[in-house]
């Protein structure tokens, strides 16, 4: 991918392309095609980003140009019995935390193609801090996660992600202190939603 682009894909996000059992929005086009389309959207939107949960975090909302399925569904009487739990670590360095999900093979008929993509970006400086390495200064933002959804605004972060971030960089978080109000908003949302794990 060209270093002349202001947006670049973080290695942390590779799992959304490469891991067949990724829990959440799986991307089925190549990394190169994805970033080419994303940088085009970024330029067409005049490089305007929405604020995220910390100064180093931004959001770019774009139409779903890669046919991603929604990465979560509502918990209903139909889906509730299908919920599974497992201790999961996103990388080999992280502590495993309890995660809950449903399998796409069991709920596929309920999962629709999403309307939008929420592109979650971290600043180059934050990625350098977390990864203890330097990147090309031409890059301004790294894509750390892609959420396929049906609204063009941020939905609440998973409660366990908020807690992990508060643990600090050494445990796979970002070092942002837990905000109780935001945490309770997250709990309210995730009481009624569950992540879809790809197994097809």
N, C-alpha and C positions, 0 to 999 in steps of 0.2 A: 504494500500500500504506500502511496506517495506521502513523503514527509512534508510536502507542500500543502497538504490539507490541514486545516485547523482542527478537525476532528479526527481522532484515531481510535482504533479498537484496542481495549485493554486485554491483556492475556487472561484476566479474570473472567471476561465475557466469552472466551472461546468455548466454554462448556455449553453455552446455548446453541452453538453450531455443531459441536463434536460429540457431546455426551448423549447417547440415544435415550437414556433414562433421566435426562434433565427434568427437574421439577419446576414447571413454569412454562414460559413462552419459548418453544423450540423454533429455531430459525433454520429453514431448509434450503436457502440459497447460499452461495459461497460468501465467505467473509469479504472478499474483494468486491463482489457485486453489491453486497449490502452497504459497504462503506462508500462506494461510488454513488449509489442512490441517496444515501444519507447526507453526504456532503453537498450534493446538488440541492436537496430539500433545505438544508441549512442556509445555503447561499440565497435561495429563492425567498426564504423567510427573513432576509436581511440580517441574518445572524442574531436574531432576537431570541433570548432564552428566558425561561421562567425560573424563579428562585426555588431552591430545594431546601432541605432541612438544615443546611449549614452553608456558610459563605462559599465553600469550595464545591458545592453541589448545585447543579442546574438541571433543568428539564427542557427537552425539545419534543414537542408533540407534533407528530406527522401522521398523514394517512397511512394505513397499513399497506405498504407497497410490496410486501413479500408473503402475503397470504398466511400470516401467523394465526394460529388458533388462540382464543382467549386462554390465558394461563391460570384462570381460577373460575370457579362457578359458585353459585349460591347454594347454601346448605338447605335442603328440603327434606321432607319425609322420605322421598325417593333416594336421595344421595346420602343421607345421614348414616344408614347402615353400612355404606361402602367405605367410610373413612378409615384409613389405616394410619398408624404412627410408626416412626422409626428414628433412631438417633442418626443424624446426618451431619457430616462436615463438608463444606463446600470446597475445601482444599485440604491437602495432606497436613498442613501446618495448623489448621483450626481445631478447636475443641468440638467434638460432635455435640449437637443440641437436638432436643426432641422436635420433630417435625411431623405435621399431619398432612395427609394428601388423599386424593382418590386417583385411581388408575384410569387413563384415557380409554383403555379397552372396555371398561365397565360403564363409562359415562359419555362415551364419544357422541352419542346421539343428542346430548344436551350441550355439547361444546360447539360454539359457532365461531366462524371466522371473525376476528375482531375488526372494529372500524378504525381504530387508531393504534399507534405505537407510542408509548411513553419512553423516550430515550433518556436514561439517567446518566448524567455526565459528572465526572470529577475533574477538577483542574489538574493540569500537568504537575503543578507544585505538590498537590496532595498525593498524587500517584507516586511521585518521586519520594515523598516522605514515607509512604506506606511500604513501598517496594525497595527503598534504600538504593536507588539507581537514578541515573540522569537520562533525560529524553531530549530529543531535538526541540529547541526553543520555539520553532515554528508551530509546533503543536500546542494548541491552547486547551483543548478538552479531550478526555478519554471517555469512551463509552464503557461503563462498568456494568450496565444491565439494560435489558430491553423488556418492557412489559406490554404485551398485547392486551388491549382493553377496549371498551365501547364508549369511553368518555375521554374528552381532550383536556383533562385536568388530573392532578395527582391524586391517587387513591392512597389510603393509609399504609405505611410500611408495616410489615409483619412485626408483632410485638417482640419476638425473639431476635429479630434483626436490630431493633432499637436497643435491646439489652446487650447484644454483642458489640454494637458500636460503642456503648458506654464502657465496655471492658478495656478498650484500647487497642492500639495497632498490634501489639504483641499477640493478641488473641484473635486477630482477624477482623477487628472492628476499625472504626475511623477515629475513635477518641472523643467523640461528641458526647457530652454529658446528657444523661437521660432527662427528658422533659416530661414530667408527670401528666400534664394536660394532653400532650401529643400521644403519650403511651395509652391513656384511657380512650382516646379517639380510635386508636388502632385496635384496642381490645373490642370496642363496640362494633367495629367493621368486621373484624375477623371471627367474631362469634357466629357470623352469618355467612361466611365465605370460606372456601377451602381451595387449596392449590391442586392443580391437575398434573399428575406425573405422567410423562410420556412413556409408554411401554409398547407402542405399536411398531 
